Amino acid sequence: MACSSNSSNGMRTCWVNNQVLIILFMLLSCAVVTLAAPPDDTEARKSLIKFKESLTNDSALNDWNVSISLCSGNDSNWNGLLCLNDVFYGLRLESMGLKGMINMEVLAELPTLRSISVMNNDFEGPMPDIKKLGGIVGGSLRGLFLSNNRFSGEISDDAFVGMLSLRRLLLSHNEFIGKIPNSLAKLPKLADLLLDDNQFDGQLPDFASKDLRTVNLANNRFQGPIPPSLQDIFAGSFSGNVGLCGKPLKNKCKSSKKWSVLKMVIIIVVVGVVVLAAITVAFFICCGCRRRRRRQSHNKTTTLQFGKSAAKLNTKKGFADNNYKQKQEQQQEEEEEEEEENTDKKKKKKKKKGGEQGQLHFVRNGRERFKVQDLLRASAQVLGSGNLGSSYKAILLSGPTVVVKKFRHMSSVGKDEFHRHMTRLGRLSHPNLLPLAAFYFKKEEKLLITDFVENGSLAYHLHGKCSPIQPGLDWPTRLKIIKGVAKGLAYLYKEIPSLTLPHGNLKSSNVLLDDTFEPLLGDYALVPVINKEHAQKFMVAYKSPEFSQHDRTTKKTDVWSLGILILEMLTGKFPANYLKQGKTGNADLAVWVNSVVREEWTGEVFDKDMKGTKNGEGEMLKLLKIGMCCCEWNVERRWDLREAIDKIEELKERDSDEDNSSYASEGNMYSSRAMTDEDFSFSVTG
């Protein structure tokens, strides 16, 4: 800085030279870079290097270097690590030929660790002591995957104490023995449990978790009755355990006969008590009736005795009594007329008030208009009551048949915002979208009106009771539906790109079918107007893995929903996570499909009621792969919508000659061929 004095006025002038300015600018730039730098992972790097030292045959981890940061955004700079937003959150050391010891004490030094997978390696010895994770890590670990190793021995009863966030535990294809630990059965959030192909024994415990969806206990030595918490699991999950009995298996437990006798004794006792009580009550009623009859008989006798005297006394009063009755009747008639007049005034006032408060707003030109009063006078039928609202079929007296959906959880959206969004949705037009006809806004009530689709929902055709007149959906029809759904979803992505979730609630009950089985997407693009808390609790998009793990959604979240829908159509199984509230996250159907195609015969996957599959097995397999790639747990590896649609569009009803030569076999291809890792080069283990 330089200064000079002005002799004329005595003032001193200072200025900054260019070099000083340049230095200040560079210091400021460094400060900005420092603020934007990723979190310091130096300690995590040191801990991981110590963890590597406990392993042998670790050539796959040669790129682990303490001088290199762990993550760059969502990409890992170290082989086998999982990253999100520059933060390391998981180990995926699968199929690396690793041996040695899994040092849990070192892993306990990693506070951001949420998932550990060492599947398909050569580890052996007792179960790693995961209790040592303790504290923050132990309470936050969500996934532990040890399948396909040579771990052995009993698992201590307190092995899972403190693992309150553990949702997924895969111990398949090891050599564990003994009983299932009580601490495992008590885990509150356990969703996926694979213990198949070990040597566990004893009775199965009753699991405390209400989120259990995927369980596989096959090929062990379990005995005794299957507990209530596991009775809705797929029966094949218990195969190879000769000593198991009870639902869902066909062989009943021996003790059930004793229980039946006991139940019969209890029923007889209860019936006896009820009959005795009924007889007692009837006895007292009869006694009461007899007493009443005696009193009535006595009163009648008294009247007969004094009747003539009474008649004489009332003769003179007759005219006065008649005049009194006439006046009373006249007064009553006047009061009734006044009440009717007041009622009519109230109705007119209420009608006028209602007309001022709300009216139907039609969003499409050229369609027949009607009023709220027409809906109120229409013949209505309840179609269903879901988590978002109730639906009614309204048959207008002189007009179309429409569906009125009443929403209960839109109180947080203002009138202008609601009008703008619904008007925007009303401008959407595509053969695979159910068009919005009109809407109605009041602070405490919102209605959306659409046309009635006679053929019902996809969920009904997949899971409803189909009659011989209306058989289940065949393969060509299912393929047609999936192609239409993909087109409708692509249109939403194109027309409303500003929305993170262009659909947000894609599921089979929101896919309607017209009379040609062309799909129509419903309940789309409602996320901006649904109360946030309710949306996160019930809408399908918020059950995705990325929201469950990281409280975030992306446009690939709708792709995940599309993948679940594809698997639902191919398997005929209803995704249980539709029914669960809150952050269910894990795609139970995807996990089940993944476990079957990797470990069992593919015949367990496809819907047995699906007809028209002859010469189409290869195309069905391709669609299965598309569904699984859309359900990829890792958002970065999950296909985007454009890639999924392109693959779906390539599918045909029948295999090409090349496919026929590849998949040819006796009988159905998928009943005699097991899927291999080459068919699916992805993972849903998280």
C-alpha positions in Angstrom: 0.0 0.0 0.0 1.3 3.5 -0.9 0.2 6.9 0.5 0.8 10.6 -0.4 -0.1 13.9 1.3 -1.9 16.8 -0.4 -0.2 20.0 0.8 -3.1 22.2 -0.3 -5.7 20.6 2.0 -3.6 18.5 4.3 -5.4 15.2 3.4 -3.6 11.9 3.0 -4.4 9.6 0.0 -3.6 5.8 0.1 -4.0 3.1 -2.6 -3.3 -0.6 -3.1 -0.9 -1.6 -5.8 -1.7 -4.5 -8.2 0.6 -7.1 -6.6 -1.2 -6.8 -3.3 -4.5 -7.2 -5.0 -3.4 -10.4 -6.8 -2.1 -11.9 -3.5 -5.4 -11.2 -1.7 -7.4 -12.7 -4.6 -5.3 -15.9 -4.5 -5.8 -16.2 -0.7 -9.5 -15.8 -1.1 -9.6 -18.4 -3.9 -7.8 -20.9 -1.6 -10.3 -20.2 1.1 -13.2 -20.9 -1.2 -11.6 -24.2 -2.4 -11.0 -25.2 1.2 -14.7 -24.6 2.0 -15.8 -26.7 -1.0 -13.3 -29.5 -0.3 -14.7 -32.9 0.5 -14.8 -34.1 4.1 -11.4 -35.3 5.5 -11.2 -39.1 5.3 -7.6 -39.4 6.4 -8.5 -41.5 9.5 -10.8 -43.7 7.5 -8.0 -44.4 5.0 -5.6 -45.4 7.8 -8.3 -47.7 9.3 -9.0 -49.4 6.0 -5.2 -50.0 5.4 -5.1 -51.6 8.9 -8.1 -53.7 7.9 -6.4 -54.8 4.7 -3.4 -56.0 6.7 -5.6 -58.6 8.4 -6.5 -60.1 5.0 -4.5 -62.5 2.8 -4.6 -63.1 -0.9 -5.6 -59.5 -1.2 -4.2 -58.6 -4.6 -7.6 -57.3 -5.6 -7.0 -54.4 -3.2 -3.7 -53.3 -4.5 -5.0 -49.9 -5.4 -5.7 -49.1 -1.8 -3.4 -46.2 -1.1 -3.4 -44.1 2.0 -2.4 -41.0 0.0 -5.5 -41.2 -2.3 -8.9 -40.0 -1.1 -11.6 -42.7 -0.8 -14.3 -41.1 -2.9 -15.0 -38.7 -5.7 -18.6 -37.9 -5.6 -20.5 -41.2 -5.9 -17.5 -43.0 -7.3 -14.9 -44.9 -5.3 -11.2 -44.4 -5.8 -10.5 -47.6 -3.9 -11.6 -51.0 -5.3 -14.5 -52.5 -3.3 -15.8 -49.3 -1.6 -19.3 -47.7 -1.9 -19.5 -43.9 -1.9 -22.2 -41.3 -1.9 -21.6 -37.6 -2.1 -17.9 -38.0 -1.3 -18.7 -40.1 1.8 -17.6 -43.7 2.1 -20.5 -45.9 3.4 -19.9 -49.5 2.5 -17.5 -52.4 1.7 -18.4 -54.6 -1.2 -15.5 -57.0 -1.3 -17.2 -59.8 -3.3 -15.7 -62.6 -5.4 -12.0 -61.5 -4.7 -10.6 -64.7 -3.3 -10.0 -63.1 0.0 -8.9 -65.0 3.1 -7.7 -64.2 6.6 -9.6 -62.5 9.4 -12.3 -59.8 9.2 -11.0 -57.3 11.8 -14.1 -55.9 13.4 -12.2 -53.7 15.8 -10.7 -51.7 12.9 -14.1 -51.5 11.2 -15.5 -50.0 14.4 -13.3 -47.0 13.7 -15.4 -46.1 10.6 -18.5 -44.1 11.8 -20.0 -43.9 8.3 -20.0 -47.6 7.6 -23.5 -48.9 6.8 -22.9 -52.1 4.7 -20.3 -54.9 4.7 -20.3 -57.6 2.0 -17.6 -60.2 1.7 -19.7 -62.8 -0.2 -18.1 -65.4 -2.5 -14.7 -65.4 -0.9 -12.6 -68.0 1.0 -13.1 -66.8 4.6 -13.3 -69.6 7.2 -13.6 -70.0 11.0 -16.2 -68.7 13.4 -18.7 -65.9 12.8 -16.9 -62.5 12.9 -17.5 -60.8 16.2 -19.8 -58.0 15.0 -20.5 -56.9 18.5 -17.1 -55.2 18.4 -18.6 -52.7 16.0 -20.6 -51.3 18.9 -21.5 -47.7 19.4 -22.4 -45.7 16.3 -21.4 -48.3 13.7 -23.1 -51.2 15.4 -26.3 -49.2 15.8 -26.2 -48.0 12.1 -25.1 -51.0 10.2 -27.9 -52.0 7.8 -26.5 -54.8 5.8 -24.1 -57.7 6.6 -23.4 -60.2 3.7 -21.3 -63.3 4.4 -22.8 -65.8 2.0 -20.7 -68.4 0.0 -17.7 -68.6 2.4 -16.6 -71.4 4.8 -17.6 -69.8 8.1 -18.4 -72.5 10.7 -19.3 -73.2 14.3 -22.1 -71.9 16.5 -23.1 -68.2 16.6 -23.3 -66.9 20.1 -26.7 -66.0 21.5 -25.8 -62.4 22.0 -24.0 -62.0 18.6 -26.4 -59.3 17.3 -27.0 -57.3 20.5 -27.1 -53.6 19.6 -27.5 -54.1 15.9 -30.8 -52.1 16.0 -30.7 -50.9 12.3 -29.7 -54.2 10.7 -32.2 -55.0 7.9 -30.4 -57.5 5.7 -28.4 -60.5 6.9 -27.1 -63.1 4.3 -25.3 -66.1 5.7 -26.2 -68.7 3.0 -23.8 -71.5 1.9 -21.6 -71.6 5.0 -21.1 -74.3 7.7 -22.8 -72.7 10.7 -24.3 -75.0 13.3 -26.4 -74.6 16.4 -29.5 -72.6 17.0 -30.5 -69.2 15.6 -29.4 -66.7 18.2 -32.1 -65.0 20.3 -30.5 -61.6 19.6 -31.0 -62.2 15.9 -34.7 -63.0 16.4 -35.2 -59.9 18.4 -33.9 -57.4 15.8 -36.7 -54.9 15.3 -36.0 -53.9 11.6 -34.9 -57.2 10.1 -36.3 -57.5 6.5 -34.2 -60.1 4.6 -32.7 -63.2 6.2 -30.9 -65.9 4.2 -29.6 -68.8 6.3 -30.0 -71.6 3.7 -27.5 -74.3 3.1 -25.9 -74.4 6.6 -26.3 -76.9 9.4 -28.4 -74.8 11.8 -30.7 -76.9 14.1 -33.3 -76.7 16.8 -36.6 -74.9 16.7 -37.2 -71.7 14.8 -37.7 -68.7 17.0 -40.7 -66.3 16.6 -39.1 -63.2 15.0 -39.9 -59.8 16.4 -39.6 -57.8 13.2 -42.8 -56.8 11.4 -40.8 -56.0 8.2 -39.8 -59.6 7.4 -40.3 -60.3 3.7 -37.5 -62.5 2.3 -36.5 -65.5 4.4 -34.7 -68.6 3.2 -34.0 -71.3 5.8 -33.7 -74.2 3.3 -31.3 -77.2 3.7 -30.6 -77.0 7.4 -31.7 -79.2 10.3 -34.5 -77.3 11.9 -37.3 -79.1 13.7 -40.7 -78.4 15.3 -43.5 -76.1 14.3 -43.0 -73.0 12.2 -43.7 -69.9 14.3 -46.5 -67.4 13.4 -44.0 -64.7 12.1 -42.8 -67.1 9.4 -46.1 -68.7 8.3 -46.6 -66.4 5.4 -43.2 -67.1 3.9 -42.8 -69.0 0.6 -43.0 -72.8 1.4 -39.8 -73.5 -0.6 -37.8 -71.4 1.9 -38.2 -74.4 4.4 -37.3 -77.2 2.1 -34.7 -79.7 3.2 -35.7 -79.4 6.9 -37.3 -82.8 7.5 -38.3 -82.0 11.1 -40.3 -78.8 10.3 -44.1 -78.8 10.3 -47.1 -76.5 10.2 -48.1 -73.7 7.9 -47.1 -73.0 5.1 -45.9 -76.7 4.8 -48.4 -79.4 4.1 -47.3 -81.7 6.9 -49.1 -80.9 10.1 -47.5 -80.9 13.5 -48.2 -84.0 15.7 -49.1 -81.8 18.7 -51.9 -80.3 16.6 -54.2 -83.3 17.5 -53.8 -82.7 21.2 -54.5 -79.0 20.6 -57.6 -80.0 18.6 -58.9 -82.1 21.5 -58.2 -79.2 23.9 -59.9 -76.8 21.6 -62.9 -79.1 21.4 -63.2 -79.3 25.2 -63.0 -75.6 25.4 -65.7 -75.1 22.8 -68.0 -77.6 24.6 -67.5 -75.8 27.9 -68.1 -72.4 26.4 -71.3 -73.7 24.6 -72.5 -75.3 27.8 -72.1 -72.0 29.7 -73.9 -70.1 27.0 -76.8 -72.5 26.9 -77.1 -72.5 30.7 -77.1 -68.7 30.6 -79.7 -68.6 27.9 -82.0 -71.0 29.9 -81.6 -68.8 33.0 -82.5 -65.7 31.1 -85.5 -67.4 29.4 -86.7 -68.5 32.9 -86.7 -65.0 34.3 -88.4 -63.6 31.1 -91.2 -66.2 31.5 -91.7 -65.3 35.1 -91.8 -61.6 34.2 -94.4 -62.3 31.5 -96.6 -64.2 33.9 -96.6 -61.4 36.4 -97.4 -58.8 33.7 -100.4 -60.9 32.5 -101.7 -61.1 36.0 -101.5 -57.4 36.4 -103.2 -56.8 33.1 -106.0 -59.3 34.0 -106.5 -57.4 37.3 -106.7 -54.0 35.6 -109.2 -55.4 33.0 -111.5 -56.7 35.7 -111.4 -53.3 37.4 -112.3 -51.5 34.2 -115.2 -53.7 33.6 -116.6 -53.1 37.1 -116.4 -49.3 36.8 -116.9 -49.0 33.1 -120.6 -47.9 33.2 -120.0 -45.3 35.9 -117.1 -43.9 33.9 -119.2 -43.7 30.8 -121.9 -41.7 32.6 -119.3 -39.3 34.0 -117.7 -38.6 30.5 -121.0 -38.1 28.7 -121.2 -34.4 29.6 -117.5 -33.8 28.8 -117.6 -35.2 25.3 -118.1 -32.0 23.4 -115.4 -30.2 25.3 -112.9 -33.0 24.7 -113.6 -33.0 21.0 -113.1 -29.2 20.7 -109.8 -29.5 22.5 -108.6 -32.3 20.2 -109.5 -30.2 17.1 -107.6 -27.2 18.4 -104.6 -29.4 19.2 -104.5 -30.9 15.7 -104.9 -27.5 14.0 -102.0 -26.1 16.0 -99.8 -29.1 15.1 -100.5 -28.6 11.4 -99.5 -25.0 11.6 -96.2 -25.8 13.4 -95.4 -28.5 10.7 -96.0 -26.0 7.9 -93.7 -23.4 9.6 -91.0 -26.0 10.1 -91.1 -27.0 6.4 -90.8 -23.4 5.3 -87.8 -22.9 7.5 -86.1 -26.0 6.2 -86.6 -24.8 2.6 -84.9 -21.5 3.4 -82.0 -23.3 5.0 -81.5 -25.5 2.0 -81.5 -22.5 -0.4 -79.1 -20.7 1.8 -76.8 -23.7 2.0 -77.0 -24.3 -1.7 -76.1 -20.6 -2.4 -73.2 -20.8 0.1 -71.9 -24.0 -1.5 -72.0 -22.5 -4.9 -69.9 -19.6 -3.7 -67.3 -21.8 -2.0 -66.4 -24.3 -4.7 -67.1 -25.4 -8.3 -65.8 -27.9 -10.7 -62.9 -26.7 -12.9 -62.7 -28.6 -16.3 -59.2 -28.8 -17.7 -60.1 -30.1 -21.2 -61.9 -28.5 -24.0 -64.6 -30.3 -26.0 -65.9 -32.6 -23.2 -69.3 -32.6 -21.6 -69.6 -30.3 -18.6 -71.5 -30.9 -15.3 -71.8 -29.4 -11.9 -71.1 -30.5 -8.3 -74.8 -30.8 -7.8 -74.9 -33.3 -10.6 -72.3 -35.4 -8.8 -74.3 -35.2 -5.6 -77.4 -36.4 -7.3 -75.6 -39.2 -9.3 -75.8 -42.9 -8.4 -72.5 -43.6 -6.6 -70.6 -46.8 -5.9 -67.5 -47.0 -3.7 -64.6 -48.4 -5.8 -62.0 -48.5 -3.0 -60.3 -46.6 -0.2 -56.5 -46.3 -0.5 -53.8 -44.5 1.4 -54.2 -41.4 -0.7 -58.0 -41.2 -0.8 -61.3 -42.8 -1.6 -62.6 -43.5 -5.1 -66.2 -43.5 -6.2 -67.9 -44.4 -9.4 -70.6 -41.8 -10.3 -73.2 -42.5 -12.9 -74.6 -39.1 -13.9 -78.3 -38.8 -14.7 -77.6 -37.3 -18.2 -73.9 -37.7 -18.8 -70.9 -39.9 -18.7 -69.8 -42.3 -16.0 -66.9 -40.8 -14.1 -64.6 -41.7 -11.2 -64.4 -39.2 -8.4 -61.3 -39.5 -6.2 -61.4 -37.7 -2.9 -58.0 -36.8 -1.4 -57.6 -36.3 2.3 -54.0 -35.2 2.5 -53.6 -32.1 0.4 -54.2 -29.5 3.1 -50.7 -28.0 2.8 -51.1 -26.8 -0.8 -52.7 -23.4 -1.6 -55.5 -22.7 -4.0 -53.4 -21.0 -6.7 -50.7 -23.6 -6.6 -53.2 -26.4 -6.8 -55.0 -24.8 -9.7 -51.8 -24.2 -11.6 -50.6 -27.8 -11.1 -53.9 -29.4 -12.1 -54.3 -27.2 -15.1 -50.8 -28.3 -16.2 -51.8 -32.0 -15.7 -54.9 -31.3 -17.7 -52.9 -30.3 -20.7 -51.1 -33.7 -20.8 -52.3 -36.0 -23.5 -51.0 -39.5 -24.3 -52.6 -42.8 -25.2 -51.1 -44.4 -22.1 -52.2 -41.7 -19.6 -55.5 -41.6 -17.8 -56.6 -38.0 -18.7 -57.7 -35.7 -15.9 -61.2 -34.3 -16.7 -61.9 -31.8 -13.9 -60.9 -30.9 -10.3 -62.6 -29.4 -7.3 -60.8 -27.3 -4.6 -61.9 -26.5 -1.1 -59.5 -26.1 1.8 -60.7 -29.2 3.5 -61.5 -31.2 0.4 -60.0 -31.8 -3.0 -61.6 -33.9 -5.8 -60.1 -35.2 -9.0 -62.5 -36.4 -11.7 -61.5 -38.9 -14.5 -63.4 -41.1 -16.9 -64.4 -44.6 -15.7 -62.3 -47.4 -17.2 -64.5 -50.5 -17.3 -61.8 -53.2 -17.5 -60.3 -52.3 -14.1 -56.7 -52.2 -12.8 -53.7 -54.3 -13.7 -53.6 -55.4 -10.0 -57.0 -56.9 -10.3 -56.1 -58.9 -13.4 -52.9 -60.1 -11.8 -54.1 -60.9 -8.3 -57.9 -61.0 -8.4 -59.9 -64.2 -8.8 -60.1 -64.8 -12.6 -63.0 -66.8 -13.9 -62.9 -69.2 -16.9 -64.7 -66.4 -18.8 -62.0 -64.0 -17.9 -58.7 -65.9 -17.7 -55.4 -64.5 -16.4 -53.2 -62.3 -18.6 -51.1 -64.2 -21.2 -47.5 -63.4 -22.1 -48.3 -61.2 -25.2 -50.8 -59.1 -23.2 -48.3 -58.6 -20.4 -45.6 -57.6 -22.8 -48.1 -55.1 -24.5 -48.9 -53.6 -21.1 -45.3 -53.2 -20.1 -44.5 -51.4 -23.4 -47.5 -49.1 -22.9 -46.5 -48.3 -19.3 -42.9 -47.5 -20.4 -44.2 -45.2 -23.2 -46.5 -43.4 -20.7 -43.7 -42.9 -18.3 -41.4 -41.6 -21.0 -44.0 -39.0 -22.0 -44.2 -37.8 -18.4 -40.4 -37.5 -18.2 -40.5 -35.4 -21.4 -43.5 -33.1 -20.6 -42.7 -32.4 -16.9 -38.9 -32.5 -16.6 -38.9 -30.1 -13.7 -40.4 -32.8 -11.4 -37.9 -35.1 -9.6 -40.6 -37.7 -9.6 -42.6 -37.4 -12.9 -44.9 -40.2 -11.6 -44.0 -41.0 -8.0 -46.6 -43.7 -7.3 -46.2 -46.2 -10.1 -47.8 -49.6 -9.1 -50.2 -52.1 -10.6 -53.2 -50.7 -8.9 -52.5 -47.3 -10.6 -52.3 -48.9 -14.1 -55.8 -49.2 -15.6 -56.6 -51.3 -18.7 -59.0 -50.3 -21.4 -61.2 -52.8 -23.4 -58.2 -53.6 -25.6 -55.9 -54.1 -22.6 -54.0 -50.9 -23.4 -52.6 -49.5 -20.1 -53.5 -46.1 -18.7 -51.3 -44.6 -16.0 -53.2 -43.0 -13.1 -52.3 -41.0 -10.0 -49.3 -39.5 -11.7 -47.4 -36.3 -10.8 -49.2 -35.8 -7.5 -46.1 -35.5 -5.3 -46.1 -31.7 -5.4 -49.6 -31.4 -4.0 -49.6 -34.3 -1.5 -48.6 -33.4 2.1 -44.9 -34.3 2.3 -45.2 -36.4 5.5 -48.0 -38.5 4.0 -46.2 -38.9 0.6 -43.1 -40.2 2.3 -45.2 -42.6 4.4 -47.3 -44.2 1.6 -46.2 -43.4 -1.9 -44.2 -46.1 -3.7 -41.3 -43.9 -4.8 -40.5 -43.3 -1.1 -40.0 -47.0 -0.5 -37.0 -47.1 -2.9 -33.6 -48.1 -1.6 -32.2 -44.6 -2.1 -34.9 -43.0 0.1 -34.6 -45.7 2.7 -30.9 -45.3 3.0 -30.2 -41.6 2.2 -33.6 -39.8 2.3 -33.4 -38.8 -1.3 -35.1 -39.5 -4.6 -34.0 -39.1 -8.2 -35.6 -39.5 -11.6 -34.2 -43.1 -11.5 -36.6 -43.7 -8.5 -39.5 -44.1 -11.0 -37.3 -46.5 -12.9 -37.0 -48.6 -9.7 -40.8 -48.6 -9.5 -41.0 -49.7 -13.2 -38.6 -52.6 -12.4 -40.8 -53.8 -9.5 -43.8 -53.6 -11.8 -42.1 -55.7 -14.4 -41.2 -58.4 -11.8 -44.7 -58.3 -10.5 -46.1 -59.0 -13.9 -43.6 -61.8 -14.7 -43.9 -63.5 -11.3 -47.6 -62.9 -10.5 -46.5 -62.1 -6.9 -47.7 -59.0 -5.1 -44.9 -56.8 -3.8 -45.4 -56.8 -0.1 -43.6 -53.4 0.3 -46.7 -51.8 -1.3 -48.6 -52.6 1.9 -45.9 -51.4 4.3 -45.9 -47.9 5.7 -42.8 -45.7 6.1 -39.3 -46.4 4.9 -39.5 -50.0 3.8 -36.9 -49.3 1.1 -35.8 -52.9 0.3 -37.5 -54.2 -2.8 -38.7 -57.5 -1.3 -39.8 -58.9 -4.7 -36.5 -58.0 -6.3 -34.6 -59.6 -3.5 -36.6 -62.8 -3.8 -36.2 -62.9 -7.6 -32.5 -62.3 -7.3 -32.1 -65.1 -4.7 -34.0 -67.6 -6.9 -32.3 -66.9 -10.2 -28.9 -67.1 -8.5 -29.4 -70.1 -6.2 -32.4 -72.1 -7.5 -34.2 -73.0 -10.7 -35.7 -70.2 -12.7 -39.0 -72.1 -12.9 -39.7 -70.7 -9.4 -39.8 -67.1 -10.9 -42.3 -67.0 -13.7 -46.1 -67.0 -13.0 -47.5 -70.5 -13.5 -50.8 -68.9 -14.6 -49.2 -67.0 -17.5 -50.3 -68.6 -20.8 -49.0 -68.1 -24.3 -45.3 -68.6 -23.3 -44.5 -71.1 -26.0 -41.5 -70.0 -28.0 -41.3 -66.8 -25.9 -39.1 -68.0 -23.1 -36.0 -66.2 -24.3 -37.9 -62.8 -24.6 -39.3 -63.4 -21.1 -35.8 -63.9 -19.7 -34.7 -60.6 -21.4 -37.6 -58.8 -19.7 -36.7 -60.4 -16.4 -33.1 -59.0 -16.8 -34.5 -55.6 -17.7 -36.6 -55.6 -14.5 -33.7 -56.5 -12.4 -31.5 -53.9 -14.0 -34.2 -51.3 -13.2 -34.2 -52.6 -9.6 -30.5 -52.2 -9.1 -29.8 -51.1 -5.6 -27.0 -48.8 -6.5 -28.6 -45.7 -8.2 -25.5 -45.0 -10.2 -25.5 -48.5 -11.7 -29.3 -48.6 -12.2 -30.4 -48.1 -15.8 -31.9 -44.8 -16.7 -35.4 -44.7 -18.2 -34.2 -44.2 -21.8 -32.1 -47.3 -21.7 -34.9 -49.4 -20.1 -37.4 -48.2 -22.7 -35.1 -49.0 -25.6 -34.6 -52.5 -24.3 -38.3 -53.0 -23.7 -39.1 -51.8 -27.2 -36.8 -54.5 -28.7 -38.7 -57.3 -27.0 -41.0 -59.5 -29.1 -43.7 -62.0 -28.3 -41.7 -64.9 -29.7 -38.0 -65.7 -29.7 -35.9 -65.2 -32.8 -34.3 -68.2 -34.4 -31.0 -67.3 -32.6 -32.8 -67.3 -29.3 -34.6 -70.5 -30.1 -31.3 -72.3 -30.7 -29.8 -70.9 -27.5 -32.8 -71.7 -25.2 -34.1 -74.9 -26.9 -34.7 -77.7 -24.4 -37.3 -80.4 -23.6 -40.4 -78.8 -22.0 -40.3 -75.2 -20.7 -36.9 -73.6 -20.8 -37.3 -72.0 -17.4 -38.3 -75.2 -15.7 -35.0 -77.0 -16.6 -32.3 -74.3 -16.6 -30.8 -72.4 -13.6 -29.9 -68.8 -14.1 -26.2 -68.1 -13.8 -24.2 -65.0 -12.9 -23.6 -64.4 -16.6 -27.3 -63.8 -17.0 -27.3 -61.0 -14.5 -24.2 -58.9 -13.9 -25.6 -56.7 -11.2 -26.4 -56.8 -7.5 -29.3 -55.8 -5.2 -27.5 -56.6 -2.0 -26.9 -52.9 -1.3 
